[in-house]
Amino acid sequence: MLASASGMPLLSVQGLQIHFPVRSGFLGGSRDVIKAVDDVSFDVEEGQTVGLVGESGSGKSTVARALLKLLPPTAGTILFRQQSILPMAERDFRPLRKDMQMVFQDPIGSLNPRMTVEDILGEPLEIHFPHLNRAGRRERCAAMLKRVGLPEDGLQRYPHEFSGGQRQRIGIARALAVEPRFLICDEPVSALDVSVQAQILNLLKDLQEELKLTLLFIAHDLAVVRHMSDRIVVMHHGKIVEQGDADAICEAPVHDYTKRLLAAIPHLN
């Protein structure tokens, strides 16, 4: 694990709340609130992988979107590199956005089917590296494809011409093209065949070591999260019910919900 020069976490989330108002009753006259995220706090140290685990609907993906300012929180504080990002205007946040990228769950849904791979990888480069000309962008795109294990001739192909695992590699390449420090992986293998999942997980581990990345790894499978993570944060119904060292959480869980997640892991007889 890399030590932060300042001794402070790269990311610190404190008291995060995300509530959605809903109307109910006759003609929608009364107003209720869904507490999708309710008082969530955790830190991510530089060079660390923190696993955020919970069943569907636990609020973990909602947290991820709030970290990238894709969803406005109701309350709370998010510090990235010791800067409070929630009050920032988009023009002020843009330099930090380059440092915070996401790999999405569904690679086919997150890649524009009408764009070639070169255009998909080159689009964020146009925004964050405007000094690069077309040749420079193409060179960087080709290097990123190679880094994720795909051939350079894939640049002129379209997403539908690749397998699911290959599309996820393209999604990873796009996220890494702008040289982020922090990568959010939101269920990056849940849409893939079991035979491909291990390849993508190993690729992420190799890239983390090579590029000195910090990861927030989100999944519903505690076995996968343990394999990837230094620390684990367990979410249930929008709240954190347990967090700590990955091995300690999995070997001696305290909360009943964590115990149920562990019990759900299939074991070979």
C-alpha positions in Angstrom: 0.0 0.0 0.0 1.2 3.5 -0.8 1.4 6.0 2.0 -0.1 9.4 1.4 2.5 12.2 1.6 0.1 14.2 3.8 -0.9 11.2 6.0 -4.5 11.9 5.1 -6.8 9.6 3.2 -7.2 10.1 -0.6 -11.0 10.0 -0.1 -13.0 10.7 3.0 -16.8 10.3 3.1 -18.5 11.7 6.2 -22.2 11.5 7.1 -23.3 11.0 3.5 -27.1 11.0 3.0 -29.0 10.7 -0.2 -32.8 10.9 0.2 -35.4 10.7 -2.6 -38.8 12.3 -2.1 -41.8 10.2 -3.3 -45.5 11.1 -3.4 -48.1 8.8 -2.0 -51.7 8.8 -0.9 -54.7 10.1 -2.8 -53.6 12.1 -5.8 -50.0 12.1 -4.4 -51.0 14.4 -1.7 -48.6 13.1 1.0 -44.8 13.1 0.7 -42.6 10.3 1.9 -38.8 10.0 1.7 -36.7 7.0 0.6 -33.4 7.0 2.4 -31.2 5.4 -0.2 -28.0 6.3 1.7 -28.3 7.2 5.4 -25.3 8.6 7.3 -22.5 6.7 5.5 -18.9 7.4 6.5 -15.7 5.7 5.4 -12.1 6.5 4.2 -10.0 5.2 1.4 -6.3 5.4 1.8 -3.9 6.0 -1.1 -3.0 2.8 -2.9 -5.7 0.8 -1.1 -8.6 -1.1 -2.4 -11.8 -0.7 -0.3 -14.6 -3.1 -1.1 -18.2 -1.8 -0.8 -20.5 -4.8 -0.5 -24.2 -5.4 -0.2 -27.2 -6.8 -1.9 -29.0 -5.0 -4.7 -30.7 -2.0 -3.3 -28.3 -1.5 -0.4 -27.2 1.9 -1.7 -23.7 1.1 -2.7 -24.0 2.2 -6.4 -25.8 5.4 -5.2 -22.8 6.2 -3.1 -20.5 5.7 -6.1 -22.5 8.2 -8.2 -22.4 10.7 -5.4 -18.6 10.5 -5.2 -18.4 11.5 -8.9 -21.0 14.3 -8.4 -23.4 12.5 -10.7 -26.0 12.6 -8.0 -26.6 15.4 -5.5 -26.4 14.3 -1.8 -29.0 15.5 0.7 -26.3 16.0 3.4 -22.7 15.0 4.2 -19.2 15.8 3.2 -16.9 14.2 0.5 -13.2 15.1 0.6 -10.9 14.1 -2.3 -7.3 15.0 -1.9 -8.4 17.0 1.1 -10.8 19.2 -1.0 -14.5 19.3 -0.3 -16.0 18.5 -3.7 -19.7 18.9 -3.1 -19.8 22.7 -3.1 -17.5 22.9 -6.2 -18.8 24.3 -9.5 -18.3 22.0 -12.4 -15.5 24.1 -13.8 -13.6 23.8 -10.5 -14.3 20.1 -10.2 -13.2 19.2 -13.7 -9.5 18.9 -12.9 -10.4 16.5 -10.1 -12.9 14.6 -12.3 -9.9 13.5 -14.4 -8.5 11.9 -11.3 -11.8 10.1 -10.4 -13.0 7.6 -13.0 -15.5 4.7 -13.0 -15.8 1.3 -14.6 -19.5 0.5 -15.0 -21.3 -2.8 -14.5 -22.7 -3.3 -18.0 -20.0 -2.8 -20.6 -22.4 -2.9 -23.6 -24.7 -0.3 -21.9 -21.8 2.1 -21.1 -20.2 2.1 -24.5 -21.7 4.1 -27.4 -22.6 1.5 -30.0 -22.2 4.0 -32.8 -18.7 5.0 -31.9 -15.5 3.1 -32.8 -13.2 2.0 -29.9 -10.8 4.8 -31.0 -13.6 7.4 -30.6 -14.7 5.9 -27.3 -11.2 6.1 -25.8 -10.4 9.4 -27.5 -13.4 11.3 -26.3 -12.2 11.8 -22.7 -8.7 12.7 -24.0 -10.2 15.6 -26.0 -11.7 16.9 -22.8 -8.8 16.4 -20.4 -5.8 16.5 -22.7 -6.7 19.2 -25.3 -3.1 19.7 -26.3 -3.0 16.3 -27.9 -3.6 16.2 -31.7 -5.4 13.3 -33.4 -2.2 11.4 -33.9 -1.3 11.8 -30.2 -4.7 10.6 -29.1 -4.5 7.6 -31.4 -1.1 6.7 -30.0 -2.4 6.8 -26.5 -5.6 4.9 -27.4 -3.5 2.1 -28.9 -1.3 2.0 -25.9 -4.3 1.7 -23.6 -5.8 -1.1 -25.6 -2.5 -3.0 -25.4 -2.3 -2.4 -21.6 -5.7 -4.1 -21.1 -4.8 -7.0 -23.4 -6.5 -6.1 -26.7 -4.9 -5.7 -30.1 -4.3 -2.3 -31.6 -6.4 -3.2 -34.7 -9.4 -3.1 -32.4 -9.4 0.7 -32.5 -11.5 0.7 -35.7 -14.0 -1.8 -34.5 -17.3 -1.2 -32.7 -18.4 -2.5 -29.3 -20.8 -5.2 -30.7 -17.8 -6.8 -32.4 -16.3 -7.8 -29.1 -17.2 -10.3 -26.4 -18.5 -9.2 -23.0 -15.1 -9.6 -21.3 -13.4 -7.7 -24.1 -16.0 -4.9 -23.9 -15.3 -4.6 -20.2 -11.6 -4.3 -21.0 -12.5 -1.4 -23.3 -14.4 0.2 -20.5 -11.4 -0.1 -18.2 -9.1 1.3 -20.9 -11.5 4.3 -21.3 -11.4 5.0 -17.5 -7.6 4.8 -17.4 -7.0 6.8 -20.5 -6.9 10.1 -18.6 -4.5 8.8 -16.0 -6.8 8.8 -12.9 -5.5 8.2 -9.3 -8.8 6.8 -8.1 -10.9 4.2 -9.8 -14.5 3.2 -8.9 -15.4 -0.2 -10.1 -19.2 -0.6 -9.9 -20.0 -4.3 -10.1 -17.4 -4.7 -12.9 -17.7 -8.5 -13.3 -21.3 -9.2 -12.4 -22.5 -9.1 -16.0 -19.8 -11.4 -17.2 -19.5 -15.2 -17.5 -17.8 -16.9 -14.5 -15.0 -18.0 -16.8 -14.2 -14.4 -17.7 -14.6 -12.8 -14.2 -11.3 -14.0 -12.9 -9.5 -12.6 -15.9 -11.0 -9.1 -15.4 -10.3 -9.2 -11.6 -6.7 -10.2 -12.2 -6.3 -7.4 -14.8 -7.6 -4.9 -12.3 -5.1 -6.1 -9.7 -2.2 -5.9 -12.2 -3.2 -2.4 -13.4 -3.5 -1.2 -9.8 0.0 -2.3 -9.1 1.4 -1.0 -12.4 -0.3 2.4 -12.3 -0.4 2.9 -8.5 -4.2 3.2 -8.4 -6.5 3.5 -5.5 -9.8 1.5 -5.9 -13.3 1.5 -4.6 -14.5 -1.9 -5.6 -18.3 -2.4 -5.4 -20.0 -5.8 -5.6 -22.7 -8.0 -4.1 -20.4 -11.0 -3.9 -18.4 -11.0 -0.7 -16.0 -13.7 -2.0 -15.1 -11.4 -4.9 -14.8 -8.4 -2.6 -12.5 -10.2 -0.2 -10.2 -11.3 -3.1 -9.9 -7.7 -4.3 -9.9 -5.6 -1.1 -7.7 -4.5 1.8 -10.7 -3.2 3.7 -14.4 -4.0 3.4 -17.4 -1.8 4.0 -20.7 -3.7 4.4 -23.9 -1.8 3.4 -27.5 -2.8 4.2 -30.6 -0.7 3.6 -28.5 2.4 3.0 -26.5 2.1 6.1 -23.0 0.8 6.9 -23.4 -2.2 9.3 -19.8 -3.2 9.5 -16.4 -2.1 8.2 -12.8 -3.1 8.8 -9.9 -5.2 7.6 -11.0 -7.6 4.8 -9.7 -10.8 6.4 -11.1 -9.8 9.8 -14.5 -9.1 8.4 -14.6 -12.4 6.6 -13.1 -14.6 9.3 -14.9 -13.0 12.3 -17.9 -11.0 11.1 -19.9 -9.2 13.8 -23.1 -8.2 12.2 -25.8 -10.8 11.3 -26.1 -9.4 7.7 -22.4 -9.9 7.1 -22.8 -13.4 8.3 -25.6 -14.0 5.9 -23.5 -12.7 3.0 -20.7 -15.1 4.0 -23.2 -18.0 4.3 -24.3 -17.3 0.7 -20.9 -17.9 -0.7 -21.0 -21.3 -2.5 -18.5 -23.9 -1.1 -17.2 -27.0 -2.9 -17.8 -30.2 -1.1 
